[in-house]
Amino acid sequence: MTTEDELALRTTLERLIDSDPLSEAASAGLNEVIDKVEPLLAGGRLNRVVELLSVLADVVDLADTHMIEHSMKVFEEAVDGYWSVSNAARMAGNEVIHMKEPPSLLGLLRMAGKPEVRRGLALILATAGALGRGRLVYDSVDPAGA
């Protein structure tokens, strides 16, 4: 908003304040609004607020049933994943806290004999492999070769 626009807005608001139909409370309220809006206009921040509202209105216009259902599904899956990981970490932490001493190397190998531990290790190793494959793809595309 240019300085001319700001001046025109201020003049219009001052005319509203000075007009007869407004009560003293309304005039005081408009003066307060002008005082709060003036720095936003001067710094160009009010423009950003208007642009943000415009983007929000566009999202609301574009949102259809399929988009909302898909977003909810993604949200539910994210919450479910977070809950599963945090629950597993809490349970594992509880088991480790109640150990009298840390397991030896042989004790760790004995733990690996349990099917649930092997499944967890397989998940961790598969995740590490997927991350490694993704990194190799990025390295091969890197034009700098670094």
C-alpha positions in Angstrom: 0.0 0.0 0.0 1.4 3.4 -1.0 1.7 6.4 1.1 -1.2 8.0 -0.8 -3.4 4.9 -0.1 -2.5 5.1 3.6 -3.4 8.8 3.6 -6.7 8.2 1.9 -7.6 5.5 4.3 -6.7 7.6 7.3 -8.7 10.5 5.9 -11.7 8.3 5.3 -11.5 6.9 8.8 -11.1 10.3 10.4 -14.2 11.5 8.5 -16.1 8.6 9.9 -14.9 9.5 13.4 -15.8 13.2 13.0 -19.3 12.5 11.5 -22.3 13.2 13.8 -24.0 9.8 13.9 -21.1 8.1 15.8 -21.3 8.0 19.5 -18.3 8.9 21.6 -17.6 5.2 22.3 -17.6 4.4 18.5 -15.3 7.4 17.9 -12.9 6.2 20.6 -13.0 2.6 19.1 -12.2 3.8 15.6 -9.4 6.0 16.9 -8.0 2.9 18.7 -8.3 0.8 15.5 -6.5 3.5 13.5 -3.7 3.6 16.0 -3.3 -0.2 15.7 -3.6 -0.4 12.0 -1.3 2.5 11.2 2.0 0.6 12.0 0.8 -2.4 10.0 0.1 -0.1 7.0 3.5 1.7 7.4 5.5 -1.6 7.5 3.5 -3.3 4.8 2.5 -6.1 7.2 -1.2 -5.6 6.6 -0.6 -6.5 3.0 0.8 -9.8 4.2 -2.2 -10.5 6.4 -4.5 -9.8 3.4 -2.4 -12.1 1.2 -2.6 -14.8 3.9 -6.4 -14.5 4.1 -6.5 -14.7 0.3 -4.5 -18.0 0.3 -6.7 -19.3 3.0 -9.8 -18.4 1.0 -8.3 -20.2 -2.1 -7.7 -23.4 0.0 -11.3 -23.3 1.2 -12.5 -22.9 -2.4 -10.3 -25.8 -3.6 -11.1 -28.1 -0.7 -13.4 -30.9 -1.9 -14.6 -34.0 -0.2 -11.8 -36.2 -1.6 -9.1 -33.7 -0.5 -10.5 -33.5 3.0 -10.9 -37.3 3.3 -7.3 -37.8 2.0 -6.0 -35.2 4.5 -7.8 -36.9 7.3 -6.4 -40.3 6.3 -2.9 -38.9 6.3 -3.4 -37.2 9.6 -4.8 -40.5 11.2 -1.9 -42.5 9.8 0.6 -39.9 11.2 -1.0 -40.0 14.6 -1.1 -43.8 14.6 2.5 -44.0 13.6 3.5 -41.5 16.3 1.5 -43.4 18.9 3.0 -46.7 17.9 6.6 -45.4 18.1 6.1 -43.5 21.3 4.3 -46.5 22.9 7.1 -48.9 21.8 9.8 -46.4 23.1 8.0 -46.1 26.4 7.7 -49.9 26.8 11.3 -50.4 25.9 12.4 -47.7 28.2 10.5 -49.3 31.0 12.1 -52.6 30.4 15.6 -51.0 30.3 15.0 -49.1 33.6 14.1 -52.3 35.4 17.3 -54.1 34.3 19.6 -54.6 37.2 22.6 -54.0 34.9 23.1 -53.5 31.2 23.1 -56.7 29.2 26.4 -58.2 28.1 27.1 -58.9 24.5 25.9 -62.5 25.0 22.8 -61.2 26.7 22.1 -59.0 23.7 22.5 -62.0 21.4 20.0 -63.9 23.6 17.6 -61.0 23.3 17.9 -61.3 19.5 16.6 -64.8 19.8 13.1 -63.4 20.6 10.9 -63.1 17.5 9.6 -59.6 18.4 13.2 -58.4 18.8 14.2 -59.8 15.4 11.1 -58.2 13.8 12.1 -54.9 15.4 15.7 -55.2 14.2 14.5 -56.1 10.7 12.3 -53.0 10.7 15.2 -50.8 11.8 17.6 -52.4 9.2 15.0 -52.1 6.4 14.5 -48.5 7.3 18.2 -47.9 7.3 18.4 -49.6 3.9 15.6 -47.4 2.5 17.3 -44.3 3.7 20.6 -45.4 2.3 19.0 -46.1 -1.1 17.4 -42.7 -1.1 20.8 -41.1 -0.3 22.5 -43.0 -3.1 19.9 -41.7 -5.6 20.5 -38.2 -4.4 24.3 -38.6 -4.7 24.0 -39.9 -8.3 21.9 -36.9 -9.3 24.2 -34.4 -7.6 25.8 -32.4 -10.5 28.7 -31.2 -8.3 29.6 -34.8 -7.4 30.3 -33.9 -3.8 
